[in-house]
Amino acid sequence: MKKTNKALIWLNLEFESRSCESIGEEHCKKVPGNFIKNVVSGFCSKLAEQLVSPSVTLPWILSLIGSGSGISGMLVPLKNLGSLLPQLAVSGAIRKFPVRKYFWGIPAFVQAFLVLIMGLAFAMLEGIQLGITIVVLLLLFSIASGVSSVAFKDVMAKTIPKGSRGRLLAWRATGGGILTLLFGLALYFYVTSWDTMSIILLLVGAAALLWILAGLFFLLISEEPGATEGGRTALQEFKSGIHFLKEDTNLRYFVLARAFLMAIPLAQPFFVIIGKETTQARMTGLGIFVIASGIAAMVSSPFWGMFADRSSRKLMLLIAVFGIVNCGLVMGFMYLDTSLQTIYLFAPLILLNMMAHGGARLSRKTYMTDFAPEKERPLYIALSNTLIGCFTLLTAGIGFIAQWFNYEALLIFFMGMLALSIFWIYKLKEV
């Protein structure tokens, strides 16, 4: 109880020292409680994401059952496609509701259900049938995630003042990182002796429970009713979005910068496959990569959060350079002597890319939340996400570059994307 009181006192001091203009002074007294509820929800959802991650866990498992890089390469693009493309329709619908936290909480329960179905698929299917089923379930999972994405930024903007949002995102990621690290350690030291199916069922079962808890904590947030004027259909929302895209040069620059910055998450499953195939590791290696995920979030997120609150644009720029360097390091690893190609030497490269991914997500979320006009924030978010969804649809077959050519060509392709991202980030205005 004393620790809880100290945490609440700290949060009150933290927020009393900040302006609450961006959410209204009359609502500022509820910020500390909302901050804690949002953070705890993030602890659960971040760990759940890692346990069934389309960039780490699922590629590793699919690789174990003999799936090619083409299928694994589709996971991240389809995850983005499902979560991003429907968001214009969601943005139009969400505007009709004065309280929007339910658009995050209920989809969290849907994601829990779909994760459980994934577990059944792993237990009952195999080969190409299993691969296709996982892809379809991931797409449905991602649609639910897309509904949450629009709602999260809007609820955050209504309940957390500007200048503290980067810290909120960092706390969510850091707490999730600590839990992921602990789970990875358990997986490495205590669980790897289990048979593969038991480990898979543990991962999906824990993820489902965590999504339920995440949804419950988010629904406890005290959200003041917001404006419901200007509700639009998906078509009207699309037309309005195109108008803003034409009129707002900075929005166009942001969409282009974010599109090419997608190279970092797109590269992640291939890093996992390269590491697995080069080092010949099995489930023990997955435990090490989960540990790397936890360390990455725990170590980097506080720094990214403070950096984003000072300049989310400069953080995006740093992350793009960071990503190029890491692609070069992975390529260099492939040319090492086989005696040096161990999972322990490759794990830091996975960690670095996960750090970069966390920084990319946090920086662009903070930039969009701070940059978008308050009344049109859901539309700006949805428009940006929908356009990125269209872009990632074009990258769904990116894994076949490795099959047709080699992994080196794929890594060079990612480095080129990040170089283009730097160009567009440089043109963004500070917010």
N, C-alpha and C positions, 0 to 999 in steps of 0.2 A: 504494500500500500504506500509506504514511504517513497519507494522508487517511482511509483505512478504519480504521486503528488509532485515530486521534484521535476518529473518530465513535463507535467502540466504547467508548473511555475515557469520553467524554462521557455516553453512555447508561448506563454502569455507575455513574458519579457521580450521574446523574439519579435512577436507581432505588434506589441505596443510601440516598439521602436521603429516600426515601418508605417508608411501611409497606407490606408485602406481605401483610398479614393476610388480605385478601380473596381471595388465591389460594393461600395457604399458604407459609410461609417456606422449606420445602424445595424449592419450585419457583421461587423468586424469582431464582435464579442464571441461569435460562434466559430471563428477561424481555428483556434487551437484544437477544439474537439474534432472538427472536420479534418484538420491536418492529420491527426492521429488515426482516425478511421480510414482515411484515404491511404495512409502509409501502410497500415496493417493489411488492408485489402491488397495493396501492391506486393507486400511480402508473399502472400499466398499465390497471387496470379503470376508473379515473376518466377517462382519456383515451379509452378505448374507448367509454365511455358517451356522451361528448360527440360522437364521430364519427358515431354513429347515434342521436343523441338524439331521442326522440319529442316533445320540447318545442322543439327548434330545427332540427336538420338535416332530419328527416323532414317536418315541416310545410312547410319551405322548398321541398324537392324536390317534394312533392305539389302545392304551389301553382304551381310551374313547369309541371307537366303539366296544370293546369287543374282540380285537385280543389277542391271548395268548402270553406268553413270547417267545415261539418258533419263531413266525414271527418277533417279535421285535428283538430277538437275531440274526436274519439273516441280519439285516440292516447294521451294521458296517462291518461284514465280506464281504458282497456283495459290499458295497461301496469300500472296499479295493481291492476286486477281480477285479472289473471293472476298477479301476484306476491304478492298478499295473501290472496285467498280460499282457496287450498289449504293455508294454513300450519297450520291446526289438525291436519290429517292428517299433515303433515310433522313437527309438534311431537311427536305421539304416536309416530311411527316413529323419530325421531332419538334418543329417550330410550333405546331398546334398544341403542344403540351407545356404548361407552365413549369412543371417539375420533370426533370429529364434524367434523374439518376436511375430510373427504372430501365432506361434504354442501355444501361451498363449491367445492372444486376441480373435481369432476366436472361440476357444472352450468356452470361457467365454460367447459369444453370444449364442452358442448352449445350454449351461447350463441354460441361461435365458429362452429360448424357452421351455426346458423340465420342468422347474419349473412351467411355466404357464400351461402346460398340466397336471401337478400334481394337480393344483388348479381345473381344470375342472373335474378331476377324483374324487376329494373330493366332488365336488358339485353334480355329476351325479351318482356315484356308492356307494355301501355300502357293508358291510360284507366281505366275502372272496374275492369277485371280486375286491373290493377296495384294499385289502391287496396285492393281486397278482399284480395288476396294479402299485401300488406304488413301489413294489419291482423291477419290470421290468424297470420302468422309472428311478429309482435310479441307476440301473445297467448301463443304457445308459448314465445317468448324470455322472457317475463315470468314464466311458471310456473317455468322454471329459475332465474330470478332470485329468486323467492319461496323456493325451497328454500335458496338461499344466504343469504338474509336471516336466517332463523332460526338457521342454523348460525353465521353471522358473529358475532352478538351473544353467543352462548353460548361460542364459542371465545375471543372477546375477553375475556369475563368470567373464563374459566379461565386465561388466559395473561398478562393485563395487569392490574395492580392498580388498584383504585378511586383516582381522583385523577389518573390518567395517561391515562384512556380518551379524554377530550375532546381531549387533545394528539395521541393516536394518530390519531383521526379527522381532526384538523386537518392533521397531516402528510400523510396520505393525500390529502386534498383539495388541499393546497397544491402538493405534487409533481405531482399530476394537472393542476392549474391551470397550472403552469409549462410542462409538456409541451403542454397544449392551446394555450397562448399561442404557443409556437413553431410548432406545426402551423398555427394560424390565420394567423400571419405568412407562412408558406410558401404557404398557400392564397391569401392576398391578393396577394402580390408575384410569385409564380412559377408558380402553378398555374391561375389564373383565365383564362389565355390558352388553356388546354386546352378541348376540347369537353366539354359537360356530362356525357356518359356516362363519359368517362375520369375525371373528377373523382369521380363517384359510385362508380365501381369502386375508385378509390384509397381513398375513405373506408371502404367496407365491407371491403376487403382488409386495410387497416391495423388496423381494429377487430377483425377475426377473429384476427389474429396477437397482438394485445395481450391478448385474452381468454385465449388459450393460455398466454402468459407469466404472466398474473395467476394462473391456476389452478396452474401449476407452483410459483410462489413460495409460494402459500398452503399447498400440500401439504408444503412444507419446514418449516413451523412445528412446533416440538416441543410437542406437546399431551399432557399427562398423561391417562391414562384417567379418566373421570368415572363418576359413579353411573349405574347402569342400572336401578335399582329403579323400580317404579311405571309401567312401560310401559303405555300405554293405546291402545285403538283410537281412530279418529277420532270415533266417537260418544261414547265415554267421555271423550275429550278435550274435546269440545264441552260435555258435561254438567258436567265439572269447571270449564271456563271460565265457564259461565253462573253456577255457584256462586260463583266468585271475583268475578264482575261484580256479583252481588247483594250480596255481603258487603263488598266493598272500594269504598267511596265514592270514594276518590281515583283508583282505576282508571277508574271511570265518568267522572269529570271529565276525566281525561287523554284518554280516547277521544273525548269530545265536543270538547275543545280541539283535538286533532289533526285531527279530521274537518273542522272549519271552517277550520283553518290550511291545509288542502289547496287553498284558493283561490289560494295563491301558485304552486304548480306547475301548477294547472289554467289559470291565466292566461297562462303562458309561451308556448304555441303561438300564442295570439291576439295577444300582443305582437309575435311574429315576423311574423304575417300582416299586422297593422296597419302595422308598419314597412315591410314589403315593398310593400304596396299603396299606402301614402301616399307613399313616396319613389320608387317605380317602380324599385327596385334589382334587380339580378339576381345572378349568382354572386359578384360582388365583395362584395355586401352580406352573403352567407353567410360569407365570409372574415372580415369585420368582426365579425359576431356570434360566430363561433368565438373570435376574439381577445378579445372581451368576456367570453366564458365563462372563458377562461384567466385573465384579469386578476381577475375576480370571485373565483375560487377562491384565487388566489395572494395577493390582498390581504386578503380578509376571513377566510379560514379560520383563520390563527393567532390572530386576535383572537377569533373565535367559539369556538375551542377553549379558550382561557384563560377566557373568559366562562362557558362551559358547565361547566367544572370548579368554578367558584365558585358559580354558580347557573344551572342549565339552565332552571329555571322562569322566571327573570327574562329570560333570553335569548329564550325563546319569546314572552314578552310584548312585548319590544322588536321582534321580527321581525314580529309581527302589525301593530303600529303602522307600521312601516317599509313593509309591503306596502300598507296603505291610502294612504299618502302617494304611493307610486309609481304606483298606479292613477290617482290624481288627476293626476299629471304626464303620464301617457300620454294621458289624456283631453284635457288642455290642449294637448298637441302636435297633436292632430287639428284644433284650431281656429286654429293658427298660419297665417300667410300662406304660400302655397305656395312662395314663394322661400326660406322658412326651413325648410321640411320636407325636410331632407336626411338621408341615412342616417347621417352623422357626428354629427348632433345627436340622432338617435333612439337611436343605439348606447348612450349612457350609461344610458338608461332600461332597456334590455335588461340591461346590466351590473348595475344596481341590483336588478332582480328576481332575477337569478341569485345575487347576494350574499344576498338575502333567502331564496331557496330553499336555499342551502347552510347558512345559519344555522338555518333551520327543521329541516332533516334532522339536523344535528349536535346541536341542542338536544334534540329529542325522542328521538333514539337514546340520548344520554347520560342523559337523565332516566329512560327506561325501564330501561336497564341498571343504574342506581344504585338505582332505586325497587323493582324487582321482587324478590320473595323468591328467594334463590339456588336452592333446589330446584325452584321452579316458574317460573324465568325463561323457559325456552323456551315454556311454556304462556302466560304473560303476554304475551310478544312475539307469539306466534301468534294469540292471541285478539284483541289490539289490531289486528294487521294484517288479520285476517279481517273484523272489524267495519268497518275503514276500506275494505276491498275492497268490502263490501256498499254502503257509502256512495258510493264512486266509481262503482259500477254505476248509481246514480241520476243521476250527472252525465254519463253517456256521451253524452247528447244535448244537452249544454249549449251546443255550438256553434251549434245551431239558433236560440238566442236572438238571436244576431247576424244570422242570415238572416231571421228573422221580424220582428225589431225593428231594432236597430242595435248597433254596437260600444259606444256609450255606455251602453246599457241593460245590456250584459254586464259592463262595468267596474263599474257601480253594484252589480250583483249580487255581484261578487267583494268589493267593499268591505263589503257587508252581512255576508258570510260571515266576514270577518276581524274585524268588530266583535263578532260572536257568539263568535269564538274568544277574544278578549280577556276576555270575561265568564267563560268557563270556565277559562282559564289563571289568572286572578286567584284562583279558588277552590282551585287545586292547593296541596298542602303542599310546603314546601321539603324536599329530600332531600340 
